[in-house]
Amino acid sequence: RKVKPYMSERRQARINEVQVWAAERPGVFTKLNDEAVKAIRWAHRKGKLQREIAAIYDISQSLVSLIIRNEAWTHV
């Protein structure tokens, strides 16, 4: 699939390689895993503040909020 029609074939081939690699390894750059998400939800139920949880996992407070409200990591 051509991203930019004016790109060279070599550049386009490299983009395609990266897209295939990323599709084969979803979540490779994520800081969390299923167990961490469960721990985040548990810590919130026990009264820990969202910003404290965020600092522990080096993520944003807004991501913690999304996880707690089950709007992110919904499969866990």
For each residue, the residues with C-beta under 8 A, 3 or more apart:
1: 16
2: 5 7 12
3: 7 12 15
4: 7 12
5: 2
6:
7: 2 3 4 11 12 15
8: 11 12
9: 12 13
10: 13 14
11: 7 8 14 15
12: 2 3 4 7 8 9 15 16
13: 9 10 16 17
14: 10 11 17 18
15: 3 7 11 12 18 19
16: 1 12 13 19 20
17: 13 14 20 21
18: 14 15 21 22
19: 15 16 22 23
20: 16 17 23 24
21: 17 18 24 25
22: 18 19 25 26 28
23: 19 20 26
24: 20 21
25: 21 22 28
26: 22 23
27: 30
28: 22 25
29:
30: 27 33
31: 36 57 58 59
32: 36 37 40 57 59 73
33: 30 36 37
34: 37 38 73 76
35: 38 39
36: 31 32 33 39 40 57
37: 32 33 34 40 41 67 73 76
38: 34 35 41 42 76
39: 35 36 42 43
40: 32 36 37 43 44 53 57 64 67 68
41: 37 38 44 45 67 68
42: 38 39 45 46
43: 39 40 46 48 53 56
44: 40 41 47 48 50 53 64 68
45: 41 42
46: 42 43
47: 44
48: 43 44 52 53
49: 52 53
50: 44 53 54 61 64 65 68
51: 54 55 61 64
52: 48 49 55 56
53: 40 43 44 48 49 50 56 57 64
54: 50 51 57 58 59 60 61 63 64
55: 51 52 58
56: 43 52 53
57: 31 32 36 40 53 54 64
58: 31 54 55
59: 31 32 54 63 64
60: 54 63 64
61: 50 51 54 64 65
62: 65 66
63: 54 59 60 66 67 72
64: 40 44 50 51 53 54 57 59 60 61 67 68
65: 50 61 62 68 69
66: 62 63 69 71 72 73
67: 37 40 41 63 64 70 71 72 73
68: 40 41 44 50 64 65
69: 65 66
70: 67 73 74
71: 66 67 74
72: 63 66 67
73: 32 34 37 66 67 70 76
74: 70 71
75:
76: 34 37 38 73
